[in-house]
Amino acid sequence: MGRFRDADEDVLAVVRNVREEYFTSLQGAEIKVLMDTKKRTAGGKIVLGRMKKTTELEKHLSVGESGAGEGFDYIMYLDELAWDIAGEEDRRRLVRHELRHCEVQAEAANPYKVKGHDIEDFEEEIRLNQDHLSWGRELADRTQLEYEAEAERNRRQR
């Protein structure tokens, strides 16, 4: 099995619902959602999700697949194990966080951009997650523990 697989309809439904509720500026954007089946880290931390603006080549290669004539504008990657561990609300938080990286500059020739965090997260996400500010760290910790347990099970099977 390869590293990535297409997100299933349940994942896509969460993305659609969060997008419709919070991100009206992205309604014209074509977003490919992929599940990352392997652990990814950056700066020593597990990556639960990431958002990437497509290159001209990726956009060209996805023409037709996106359902639009011009291909995908973004690719959202979600850690499959984290998704499986997460509850419904944490799934929505993860998708909302990733979509927060998208920026639309309507006047630009290519209006779709990716932006970094305002601070360690996004100010708006901190406001929306007041009831559970540590959700991301807790999900990352649980995911890391599960990756370690999986590695141990694999070692024992050898």
C-alpha positions as CSV (number, residue, x, y, z in Angstrom):
1,M,0.0,0.0,0.0
2,G,1.3,3.5,-0.8
3,R,1.7,6.3,1.6
4,F,-1.5,8.2,0.6
5,R,-5.1,7.2,-0.1
6,D,-8.1,9.2,-1.1
7,A,-10.3,10.3,1.8
8,D,-13.5,8.4,2.0
9,E,-17.0,10.0,1.9
10,D,-17.2,10.3,5.7
11,V,-14.0,12.4,5.8
12,L,-15.2,14.5,2.8
13,A,-18.5,15.2,4.5
14,V,-16.7,16.7,7.5
15,V,-14.5,18.8,5.2
16,R,-17.6,20.0,3.3
17,N,-19.6,20.8,6.5
18,V,-16.7,22.7,8.1
19,R,-16.0,24.6,4.8
20,E,-19.7,25.6,4.4
21,E,-20.0,26.7,8.0
22,Y,-16.7,28.7,8.4
23,F,-15.1,29.3,5.0
24,T,-17.4,30.9,2.5
25,S,-14.4,32.4,0.7
26,L,-13.3,28.9,-0.2
27,Q,-16.5,27.8,-1.9
28,G,-14.9,28.2,-5.4
29,A,-11.7,26.3,-4.4
30,E,-11.2,22.7,-5.4
31,I,-9.6,20.8,-2.5
32,K,-8.3,17.3,-2.8
33,V,-8.3,15.5,0.6
34,L,-5.7,12.7,1.1
35,M,-5.2,10.4,4.1
36,D,-1.5,10.1,5.0
37,T,-1.0,6.4,6.1
38,K,2.5,7.0,7.6
39,K,3.7,9.1,10.4
40,R,5.1,12.5,9.4
41,T,7.0,14.8,11.8
42,A,8.3,18.3,11.5
43,G,10.5,20.0,14.1
44,G,10.3,16.9,16.3
45,K,6.5,17.1,16.4
46,I,3.9,14.8,14.8
47,V,2.0,16.4,11.9
48,L,-1.7,15.8,12.2
49,G,-2.6,17.6,9.0
50,R,-1.3,20.0,6.5
51,M,-2.5,22.1,3.6
52,K,-0.7,22.6,0.4
53,K,-1.4,24.8,-2.6
54,T,-1.0,22.8,-5.8
55,T,1.8,23.4,-8.2
56,E,1.0,24.1,-11.8
57,L,1.9,20.4,-12.5
58,E,-0.3,19.0,-9.8
59,K,-3.1,21.2,-11.0
60,H,-2.7,20.0,-14.5
61,L,-2.5,16.4,-13.5
62,S,-5.7,16.7,-11.5
63,V,-7.8,18.2,-14.3
64,G,-10.9,16.0,-14.7
65,E,-10.4,14.3,-11.3
66,S,-11.5,17.4,-9.4
67,G,-14.8,17.6,-11.2
68,A,-13.7,21.1,-12.4
69,G,-12.0,22.0,-15.6
70,E,-8.9,23.4,-14.0
71,G,-7.9,20.8,-11.4
72,F,-7.3,21.1,-7.6
73,D,-6.3,24.4,-6.0
74,Y,-5.2,22.8,-2.7
75,I,-4.3,19.4,-1.2
76,M,-5.3,18.7,2.4
77,Y,-3.3,15.9,4.0
78,L,-4.7,14.3,7.2
79,D,-2.9,11.8,9.3
80,E,-5.1,8.6,9.0
81,L,-4.2,7.3,12.4
82,A,-5.0,10.6,14.1
83,W,-8.3,10.8,12.2
84,D,-9.2,7.3,13.4
85,I,-8.3,8.2,17.0
86,A,-10.1,11.6,17.0
87,G,-13.6,12.1,18.1
88,E,-16.1,14.0,16.0
89,E,-15.3,17.4,17.5
90,D,-11.5,17.0,17.2
91,R,-12.0,16.0,13.5
92,R,-13.9,19.2,12.9
93,R,-11.2,21.2,14.8
94,L,-8.4,19.6,12.7
95,V,-10.2,20.3,9.4
96,R,-11.0,23.8,10.5
97,H,-7.4,24.4,11.4
98,E,-6.1,23.2,8.1
99,L,-8.6,25.2,6.1
100,R,-7.5,28.3,8.1
101,H,-4.2,28.0,6.2
102,C,-6.0,28.8,3.0
103,E,-6.2,32.4,1.9
104,V,-8.1,33.7,-1.1
105,Q,-6.9,36.9,-2.8
106,A,-9.7,37.5,-5.3
107,E,-7.8,40.2,-7.3
108,A,-4.7,38.0,-7.9
109,A,-4.2,36.0,-11.1
110,N,-4.0,32.9,-9.0
111,P,-6.2,33.7,-6.0
112,Y,-5.4,30.7,-3.8
113,K,-2.5,31.0,-1.3
114,V,-1.4,29.2,1.8
115,K,-0.6,31.1,5.0
116,G,1.2,30.3,8.2
117,H,-0.1,30.7,11.8
118,D,-0.8,34.1,13.3
119,I,0.9,32.8,16.4
120,E,1.4,29.1,17.3
121,D,-2.1,28.5,16.1
122,F,-4.6,30.9,14.6
123,E,-6.2,33.6,16.8
124,E,-9.6,32.6,15.6
125,E,-9.0,28.9,16.4
126,I,-8.0,29.8,19.9
127,R,-11.3,31.7,20.3
128,L,-13.3,28.9,18.8
129,N,-11.5,26.3,21.0
130,Q,-11.8,28.1,24.3
131,D,-13.5,25.0,25.8
132,H,-10.5,22.8,24.9
133,L,-7.4,24.7,24.0
134,S,-5.1,21.6,24.3
135,W,-7.1,19.4,21.9
136,G,-4.3,19.4,19.3
137,R,-1.5,18.5,21.6
138,E,-3.6,15.8,23.3
139,L,-4.5,14.3,19.9
140,A,-0.9,14.5,18.8
141,D,0.2,12.7,22.0
142,R,-2.5,10.0,21.6
143,T,-1.5,9.5,18.0
144,Q,2.2,9.3,18.9
145,L,1.5,6.7,21.5
146,E,-0.5,4.6,19.0
147,Y,2.3,4.9,16.4
148,E,4.8,3.6,19.1
149,A,2.4,0.8,20.1
150,E,2.0,-0.2,16.4
151,A,5.8,-0.2,15.9
152,E,6.1,-2.4,19.0
153,R,3.5,-4.8,17.7
154,N,5.4,-5.0,14.4
155,R,8.7,-5.7,16.1
156,R,7.1,-8.6,18.1
157,Q,5.7,-10.1,14.9
158,R,9.1,-10.4,13.3
